[in-house]
Amino acid sequence: MAAKSGYTRPRQLADDSAPPAPSAVLYVANCGPAVGVTDSDVRAAFGAFGEVTGVQPADDSGARVIVRFHEPAAAEAAMAALHGRPCDRLAGRVLHIRYSVPVKPKARAGGSLPVAVSAADLGVPGIYMVEEFVTDVEEQELLAAVDSRPWKSLAKRRVQHYGYEFLYEVSLILQGTLIQSSF
């Protein structure tokens, strides 16, 4: 069974003659450990076109990899220079390259989605993900403040509300009973 790289071909637009829009991620065939090319070799060869943020196997064959760039322009330059041509930095191998995009997650039973690890995982144009915006010290202070407050015990979960208390027994918010926060 093939390994799931988390990437797929971009969807073709209504106009089939238009090439897919450039992506910062490339699927590269005829390249990988099964053909004597290491990830560091791939990173060095593709690094000539821009910052490479990752190299990973595309499947279990060992002959295909996913190369992630920081910028789509770098991937576009690599595609233009290397697709269908021998690459001297990779022992003269002729590379077959296509743009790749993250696979959109399918809704799971129960309605929850997997955790997004990058803005691209969200599939929302123009959205930014700010990583590590809370320091470790702030995180510990927030967790300590939450843990110091009383919890409501419900079937299969614990909840804590900030603002107005929600009464689960009657599905009602008590106006005027503002919960005071300790932080």
Residue frames as qw, qx, qy, qz and C-alpha x, y, z in Angstrom:
[[0.000, 0.889, 0.457, 0.000, 0.00, 0.00, 0.00],
 [0.411, 0.537, -0.020, 0.736, 1.41, 3.41, -0.95],
 [0.323, -0.366, -0.438, 0.755, 2.37, 5.88, 1.73],
 [0.084, 0.885, 0.438, 0.133, 0.12, 8.90, 1.96],
 [0.471, 0.149, -0.063, 0.867, 2.21, 12.00, 1.28],
 [0.040, -0.673, -0.457, 0.580, -0.71, 14.33, 1.96],
 [0.117, 0.536, -0.268, -0.792, -0.40, 15.89, -1.52],
 [0.607, 0.431, 0.664, 0.067, -2.18, 15.42, -4.84],
 [0.315, 0.272, 0.449, 0.791, -2.41, 16.93, -8.32],
 [0.176, 0.289, 0.207, -0.918, -4.08, 20.34, -8.48],
 [0.484, 0.546, 0.665, -0.160, -7.61, 20.28, -9.86],
 [0.282, 0.191, 0.512, 0.789, -7.92, 21.31, -13.48],
 [0.227, 0.369, 0.214, -0.875, -9.92, 24.48, -13.99],
 [0.650, 0.531, 0.427, -0.336, -12.97, 24.57, -16.27],
 [0.523, 0.774, -0.298, -0.194, -10.71, 25.60, -19.16],
 [0.956, -0.148, 0.201, 0.152, -8.79, 22.33, -19.70],
 [0.686, 0.579, -0.062, 0.437, -6.19, 24.06, -21.88],
 [0.126, -0.871, 0.286, -0.380, -4.96, 26.25, -19.02],
 [0.583, 0.181, -0.696, 0.378, -2.00, 24.84, -17.08],
 [0.579, -0.652, -0.468, 0.143, -2.43, 24.45, -13.32],
 [0.103, -0.943, 0.144, -0.281, -1.55, 27.48, -11.23],
 [0.472, 0.424, -0.639, 0.435, 1.95, 27.33, -9.74],
 [0.774, -0.603, -0.154, -0.114, 2.16, 25.77, -6.30],
 [0.130, -0.797, 0.561, -0.181, 5.02, 25.89, -3.79],
 [0.690, -0.247, 0.673, -0.099, 4.97, 22.07, -3.77],
 [0.514, 0.497, -0.571, -0.404, 6.36, 19.79, -6.48],
 [0.927, -0.052, 0.360, -0.089, 5.89, 16.07, -7.11],
 [0.201, 0.722, -0.617, -0.240, 9.19, 14.80, -8.54],
 [0.979, 0.055, 0.176, -0.090, 9.43, 11.36, -10.20],
 [0.831, 0.395, -0.202, 0.336, 12.65, 9.44, -10.99],
 [0.125, 0.614, -0.429, 0.650, 14.20, 10.82, -7.84],
 [0.733, -0.544, 0.130, -0.387, 14.63, 9.24, -4.39],
 [0.446, -0.567, 0.690, -0.060, 16.54, 6.65, -2.38],
 [0.864, 0.167, 0.474, -0.035, 15.51, 3.72, -4.63],
 [0.702, 0.663, 0.069, 0.251, 17.40, 5.34, -7.51],
 [0.725, -0.031, -0.154, 0.671, 20.40, 6.42, -5.42],
 [0.076, 0.569, 0.022, 0.818, 19.33, 9.99, -4.64],
 [0.335, -0.344, -0.677, 0.558, 19.22, 11.09, -0.98],
 [0.077, -0.889, -0.450, 0.038, 16.93, 13.73, 0.49],
 [0.335, -0.733, 0.107, 0.582, 19.95, 15.98, 1.06],
 [0.357, 0.005, 0.605, 0.711, 20.88, 15.62, -2.64],
 [0.080, 0.685, 0.648, 0.324, 17.33, 16.64, -3.60],
 [0.251, -0.884, -0.253, 0.302, 17.39, 19.55, -1.15],
 [0.389, -0.494, 0.314, 0.711, 20.72, 20.77, -2.58],
 [0.283, 0.221, 0.671, 0.649, 19.61, 20.46, -6.22],
 [0.041, -0.757, -0.580, -0.298, 16.28, 22.20, -5.71],
 [0.393, -0.737, -0.219, 0.504, 17.75, 24.71, -3.23],
 [0.375, -0.049, 0.339, 0.861, 19.38, 26.44, -6.20],
 [0.038, -0.507, -0.559, -0.655, 15.91, 27.81, -7.09],
 [0.374, -0.609, 0.030, -0.699, 14.82, 29.01, -3.65],
 [0.276, -0.365, 0.722, -0.519, 14.34, 28.02, -0.03],
 [0.600, -0.102, -0.756, -0.242, 13.33, 24.35, 0.27],
 [0.480, -0.457, 0.364, -0.654, 11.17, 23.85, 3.35],
 [0.709, -0.187, 0.631, -0.255, 10.89, 20.09, 3.08],
 [0.468, 0.326, -0.738, -0.361, 11.57, 16.91, 1.13],
 [0.608, -0.121, 0.672, -0.404, 9.51, 13.78, 1.79],
 [0.182, 0.031, 0.928, 0.324, 8.67, 10.51, 0.04],
 [0.486, 0.057, -0.230, -0.841, 5.66, 10.75, -2.27],
 [0.917, -0.074, -0.147, -0.363, 4.93, 7.03, -1.83],
 [0.800, -0.437, 0.411, 0.025, 6.57, 3.75, -0.79],
 [0.859, 0.488, 0.005, 0.153, 8.39, 3.26, -4.11],
 [0.609, -0.553, 0.186, 0.537, 11.42, 5.32, -3.08],
 [0.475, 0.174, 0.471, 0.723, 11.56, 6.73, -6.62],
 [0.019, -0.710, -0.367, -0.601, 9.30, 9.75, -6.12],
 [0.346, -0.293, -0.475, 0.754, 9.49, 12.67, -3.70],
 [0.034, -0.914, -0.374, -0.154, 7.55, 15.75, -2.70],
 [0.468, 0.036, -0.135, 0.873, 9.63, 18.95, -2.61],
 [0.130, -0.888, -0.438, 0.048, 8.15, 21.91, -0.70],
 [0.395, 0.326, -0.032, 0.858, 9.42, 25.43, -1.36],
 [0.108, -0.443, -0.448, 0.769, 8.80, 28.54, 0.70],
 [0.296, 0.538, -0.028, -0.788, 7.58, 30.43, -2.39],
 [0.773, 0.452, 0.435, -0.096, 5.62, 29.27, -5.46],
 [0.400, 0.862, -0.269, -0.154, 8.00, 31.27, -7.69],
 [0.220, -0.577, 0.785, 0.057, 10.88, 29.01, -6.62],
 [0.651, 0.132, 0.744, -0.072, 8.88, 25.90, -7.52],
 [0.616, 0.748, 0.163, -0.187, 7.98, 27.46, -10.86],
 [0.168, 0.820, -0.528, -0.143, 11.66, 28.16, -11.59],
 [0.411, -0.324, 0.852, 0.003, 12.64, 24.60, -10.63],
 [0.704, 0.407, 0.562, -0.152, 9.88, 23.17, -12.82],
 [0.508, 0.837, -0.089, -0.186, 10.97, 25.29, -15.80],
 [0.062, 0.753, -0.652, -0.068, 14.63, 24.33, -15.39],
 [0.261, -0.335, 0.901, -0.091, 14.37, 20.63, -14.49],
 [0.753, 0.251, 0.465, -0.392, 11.19, 19.06, -15.87],
 [0.864, 0.477, 0.155, -0.029, 12.05, 16.53, -18.58],
 [0.416, 0.788, -0.407, 0.203, 15.74, 17.42, -18.50],
 [0.806, -0.064, -0.446, 0.382, 18.77, 15.72, -16.95],
 [0.357, -0.912, 0.090, -0.179, 19.84, 17.18, -13.62],
 [0.541, 0.526, -0.543, 0.368, 23.63, 17.25, -13.17],
 [0.224, -0.496, 0.578, -0.608, 23.33, 17.57, -9.37],
 [0.794, -0.097, 0.441, -0.407, 21.26, 14.36, -9.28],
 [0.516, -0.212, 0.784, 0.274, 23.60, 12.11, -11.28],
 [0.115, 0.182, -0.613, -0.760, 22.12, 13.22, -14.60],
 [0.193, 0.386, 0.892, -0.131, 18.68, 11.78, -13.84],
 [0.150, -0.290, -0.437, -0.838, 15.84, 13.04, -16.05],
 [0.098, 0.232, 0.694, -0.674, 13.18, 14.35, -13.68],
 [0.177, -0.483, -0.668, -0.538, 9.44, 14.31, -14.27],
 [0.091, -0.169, -0.492, 0.849, 7.86, 17.11, -12.25],
 [0.194, -0.621, -0.585, -0.484, 4.29, 18.21, -11.58],
 [0.214, -0.420, 0.294, -0.831, 2.79, 20.76, -9.26],
 [0.443, -0.312, -0.833, 0.110, 1.20, 19.31, -6.17],
 [0.320, -0.516, 0.093, -0.789, -1.25, 20.66, -3.60],
 [0.188, -0.133, 0.832, -0.504, -2.27, 19.46, -0.13],
 [0.269, -0.338, -0.861, -0.270, -5.08, 16.93, -0.08],
 [0.403, -0.403, 0.077, -0.818, -8.21, 18.52, 1.33],
 [0.102, -0.058, 0.913, -0.391, -9.28, 16.65, 4.45],
 [0.422, -0.352, -0.689, -0.474, -12.51, 14.73, 4.27],
 [0.498, -0.472, 0.232, -0.690, -15.03, 15.40, 6.99],
 [0.185, 0.107, -0.950, 0.227, -14.81, 12.71, 9.62],
 [0.485, -0.531, -0.662, -0.212, -17.74, 11.02, 11.27],
 [0.463, -0.612, -0.422, 0.483, -18.72, 13.27, 14.13],
 [0.186, 0.950, 0.203, 0.146, -17.90, 16.43, 12.19],
 [0.415, -0.808, 0.245, 0.339, -14.39, 17.12, 13.50],
 [0.668, 0.711, -0.194, 0.106, -11.55, 17.93, 11.11],
 [0.834, -0.084, -0.171, 0.518, -7.86, 17.10, 11.49],
 [0.338, -0.804, -0.006, 0.490, -5.55, 19.69, 13.02],
 [0.560, 0.802, -0.006, 0.209, -4.09, 22.11, 10.47],
 [0.727, -0.411, 0.070, 0.546, -0.32, 22.45, 10.61],
 [0.282, -0.119, 0.281, 0.910, -0.03, 25.19, 8.00],
 [0.361, 0.454, 0.129, -0.804, -2.22, 27.84, 6.42],
 [0.355, 0.256, -0.696, -0.569, -2.21, 25.80, 3.20],
 [0.061, -0.137, -0.982, 0.118, -3.87, 22.91, 5.08],
 [0.247, 0.430, 0.532, -0.686, -6.91, 25.10, 5.68],
 [0.311, 0.379, 0.733, 0.471, -7.63, 25.61, 1.98],
 [0.042, 0.905, 0.379, -0.189, -8.72, 29.22, 2.50],
 [0.548, 0.506, 0.084, 0.661, -7.06, 31.72, 0.12],
 [0.031, 0.724, -0.102, 0.682, -5.37, 34.59, 1.93],
 [0.732, -0.662, -0.063, -0.149, -5.52, 33.06, 5.41],
 [0.305, 0.611, -0.613, 0.398, -2.41, 33.21, 7.58],
 [0.840, -0.431, -0.327, 0.046, -1.47, 30.92, 10.43],
 [0.027, -0.793, 0.445, -0.416, 0.51, 32.50, 13.23],
 [0.855, -0.107, -0.483, 0.157, 2.60, 29.83, 14.92],
 [0.618, -0.200, -0.433, 0.625, 3.97, 30.02, 18.45],
 [0.025, -0.666, -0.096, -0.739, 2.20, 33.31, 19.23],
 [0.660, -0.702, 0.047, -0.265, 1.92, 32.35, 22.91],
 [0.196, 0.606, -0.723, 0.267, 5.19, 31.86, 24.77],
 [0.586, -0.097, -0.795, 0.124, 5.77, 28.75, 26.89],
 [0.109, -0.084, -0.588, 0.797, 5.47, 30.87, 30.05],
 [0.445, 0.033, -0.016, -0.895, 2.17, 32.41, 28.88],
 [0.657, -0.046, -0.660, -0.363, 0.88, 28.95, 27.98],
 [0.437, -0.125, -0.796, 0.401, 1.64, 27.63, 31.47],
 [0.103, 0.091, 0.382, -0.914, -0.03, 30.68, 33.07],
 [0.566, 0.010, -0.283, -0.775, -3.18, 30.22, 30.95],
 [0.649, -0.082, -0.747, -0.118, -3.38, 26.50, 31.71],
 [0.272, -0.107, -0.713, 0.638, -2.86, 27.13, 35.43],
 [0.292, 0.054, 0.172, -0.939, -5.62, 29.78, 35.42],
 [0.665, -0.030, -0.465, -0.584, -8.05, 27.44, 33.65],
 [0.605, -0.074, -0.782, 0.130, -7.22, 24.51, 35.91],
 [0.117, -0.027, -0.603, 0.789, -7.70, 26.64, 39.05],
 [0.474, -0.034, -0.020, -0.880, -11.34, 27.43, 38.13],
 [0.587, 0.068, 0.728, -0.347, -14.25, 25.08, 38.87],
 [0.150, 0.115, -0.800, -0.569, -15.28, 22.71, 36.11],
 [0.761, 0.075, 0.144, -0.628, -18.77, 21.55, 35.18],
 [0.265, -0.172, 0.942, 0.112, -18.91, 17.79, 34.97],
 [0.713, 0.330, -0.063, -0.615, -20.93, 16.59, 32.01],
 [0.929, 0.077, 0.362, -0.009, -21.26, 13.20, 30.41],
 [0.841, 0.256, 0.224, 0.421, -17.94, 12.39, 28.72],
 [0.438, 0.537, -0.013, 0.721, -16.43, 15.87, 29.05],
 [0.353, -0.600, -0.348, 0.628, -15.44, 18.73, 31.32],
 [0.271, 0.703, 0.309, 0.580, -16.32, 22.29, 30.37],
 [0.313, -0.520, -0.273, 0.746, -15.51, 25.74, 31.60],
 [0.267, 0.783, 0.431, 0.360, -17.23, 28.86, 30.32],
 [0.320, -0.235, -0.112, 0.911, -16.00, 32.42, 30.24],
 [0.226, -0.213, -0.292, -0.905, -18.55, 35.17, 30.13],
 [0.665, -0.188, 0.161, -0.705, -22.10, 34.08, 30.92],
 [0.313, -0.151, 0.928, -0.132, -22.71, 30.64, 32.34],
 [0.569, 0.049, -0.549, -0.610, -24.67, 28.29, 30.13],
 [0.579, -0.152, 0.648, -0.471, -27.11, 26.07, 32.01],
 [0.180, 0.165, -0.892, -0.381, -27.08, 22.73, 30.23],
 [0.165, 0.278, 0.892, -0.316, -30.07, 21.43, 32.18],
 [0.326, 0.716, 0.490, -0.375, -32.41, 24.01, 30.62],
 [0.543, 0.348, 0.405, 0.648, -30.33, 25.14, 27.60],
 [0.058, -0.951, -0.254, -0.167, -30.35, 28.71, 28.84],
 [0.463, 0.277, -0.274, 0.796, -27.91, 31.52, 29.54],
 [0.351, -0.755, -0.468, 0.297, -28.45, 33.32, 32.84],
 [0.251, 0.729, 0.037, 0.636, -28.21, 37.02, 32.05],
 [0.331, -0.822, 0.172, -0.431, -26.54, 39.00, 34.82],
 [0.859, -0.452, 0.229, 0.070, -24.47, 36.08, 36.12],
 [0.508, 0.763, -0.385, 0.108, -21.19, 37.11, 34.54],
 [0.922, -0.248, -0.076, 0.288, -18.41, 34.72, 35.48],
 [0.102, -0.943, 0.310, 0.073, -15.33, 36.56, 36.71],
 [0.870, 0.347, -0.240, 0.254, -12.05, 35.46, 35.17],
 [0.670, -0.662, 0.072, 0.327, -8.85, 35.25, 37.20],
 [0.567, -0.176, 0.360, 0.720, -6.70, 36.38, 34.26]]
